Amino acid sequence: MKEGLSRWADPPLLVLASLAEEPKHGYAITQDIADTMGVRLSAGTLYAVISRLEARGLIEALESGDRRRPYRLTAAGARELAEQSERMSQVVSVARQRLRVNYGWAGA
């Protein structure tokens, strides 16, 4: 994401989207988000988000044989991600339509 607009990225949704692929530990989550969504989360932000998502039952920690604790999406987390993704798709659709009509934007 471009500097300035990245503040619009919602860290909880980024974490849920990352975990929708497979369980991951913290560093793997931050790397996935940076690589696929272009947003860098600090460790402080990431672990605060993980704590909130876990408290809401949207993700859960898995047992681990080492110090890295993997997390996975729960069924409630998948539902929340699906609902938020649909809402975001609606915003994108409206924005694209208005850009085409009012600004001649021919983007995808």
C-alpha positions in Angstrom: 0.0 0.0 0.0 1.1 3.5 -0.6 2.3 5.5 2.4 -0.6 7.5 3.9 -3.3 5.2 2.7 -1.9 2.2 4.6 -3.5 3.6 7.8 -6.8 2.6 6.3 -5.7 -1.1 6.5 -7.5 -2.7 9.4 -4.9 -4.8 11.3 -7.5 -7.3 12.7 -8.8 -8.0 9.2 -5.3 -8.4 7.8 -4.5 -11.0 10.6 -7.8 -12.8 10.0 -7.1 -12.9 6.2 -3.6 -14.2 6.8 -4.8 -17.0 9.1 -7.6 -18.0 6.6 -4.8 -19.7 4.5 -3.4 -21.8 7.3 -2.3 -21.6 11.0 0.8 -19.3 11.5 2.9 -18.0 14.3 3.4 -14.2 14.8 6.5 -13.7 12.5 4.9 -15.7 9.7 1.7 -13.6 10.0 3.6 -10.3 9.7 5.6 -11.7 6.7 2.5 -12.9 5.0 0.7 -9.6 5.5 3.7 -7.6 4.2 4.2 -9.9 1.2 0.6 -10.3 0.1 -1.0 -7.1 1.3 1.9 -4.6 1.3 1.3 -3.6 5.0 4.0 -3.9 7.7 2.7 -4.5 11.2 4.9 -3.8 14.2 5.3 -6.6 16.7 3.4 -4.4 19.2 0.5 -3.9 16.9 0.4 -7.6 15.9 0.4 -9.0 19.4 -2.2 -6.5 20.6 -4.4 -7.5 17.6 -3.8 -11.2 18.3 -4.8 -10.7 22.0 -8.1 -8.9 21.0 -9.0 -11.5 18.3 -8.3 -14.4 20.7 -10.4 -12.7 23.5 -13.3 -12.4 21.0 -13.0 -16.1 20.0 -12.0 -15.2 16.4 -8.7 -17.0 16.5 -7.1 -19.6 18.9 -3.6 -20.5 19.9 -2.4 -24.0 19.0 -0.1 -26.2 21.0 3.5 -25.8 20.0 6.7 -27.8 20.6 8.8 -24.6 20.6 8.5 -21.0 21.7 6.7 -19.9 18.6 2.9 -20.2 19.1 0.8 -20.8 16.0 -2.7 -19.3 15.8 -5.6 -20.4 13.6 -8.9 -19.0 12.5 -12.0 -20.2 14.4 -15.3 -20.8 12.7 -16.5 -17.5 14.3 -13.4 -15.8 12.8 -14.1 -17.2 9.4 -17.7 -15.9 9.6 -16.5 -12.4 10.7 -13.9 -12.3 7.9 -16.5 -13.4 5.3 -18.9 -10.6 6.5 -16.3 -8.0 6.5 -14.9 -9.1 3.1 -18.4 -8.8 1.7 -18.8 -5.3 3.1 -15.5 -4.3 1.7 -16.4 -5.7 -1.7 -19.5 -3.5 -1.7 -17.4 -0.4 -0.9 -15.0 -1.3 -3.7 -17.8 -1.8 -6.2 -19.4 1.5 -5.4 -16.1 3.3 -5.5 -15.2 1.8 -8.9 -18.5 2.6 -10.4 -18.3 6.2 -9.2 -14.8 6.6 -10.5 -15.8 5.3 -13.9 -18.9 7.6 -14.1 -17.3 10.8 -12.7 -13.7 10.5 -13.6 -13.6 8.2 -16.7 -11.5 5.7 -14.7 -11.1 2.5 -16.7 -9.4 0.4 -14.0 -10.3 -3.2 -13.3 
